[in-house]
Amino acid sequence: MNNKLNKSCIIVVSVVIASTLGYGDALAESEINLVAEKTVFEPSARIFLTGTVDPEDAFYEPVSIIVYDVNGNEIIHVKSDVDYNHFAALITGPLGSFEKGMYVIEASHVSAINTAKVVISIDDLTYDLSLLSNLMPL
């Protein structure tokens, strides 16, 4: 009788542990996305970033946004609150402007299984190649 009771307890405990492990994994796995308004900016531009953390949930931790220069050095680190799974940030260069070159902007969240990255270019001339696809010949 005691042996049957021990086996029953082991089975119940195993089922409880297995069900909580699955539940915790489901809550912990989410993805983050990041979008910049365009790909090329002037040195003094203010860069507006938006993104999402999915699935939509009550996130109490902010999104961490880091800007890296061409050498991979961290030059800007800001936090952005998550509101209904959306976040936004307005980035300006150190001391008010960026130096010419390529920059990687990375967003991360403690619940996300990935990091989101966008690459932007800083140049004196403001041109955005993504706009060329909208032009039609006359």
Buried (B, 14 or more C-beta within 10 A) or exposed (E): EEEEEEEEEEEEEEEEEEEEEEEEEEEEEBBBBBEBEBBBBBBEBEBEBBBBBEEEEEBEEBBBBBBBBEEEEEBBEBEBEBEEBBBBBEBEBEEEEBEEEEBBBBBBBEBBEEEBEBEBBBBEEEEEEEEEEEEEEE
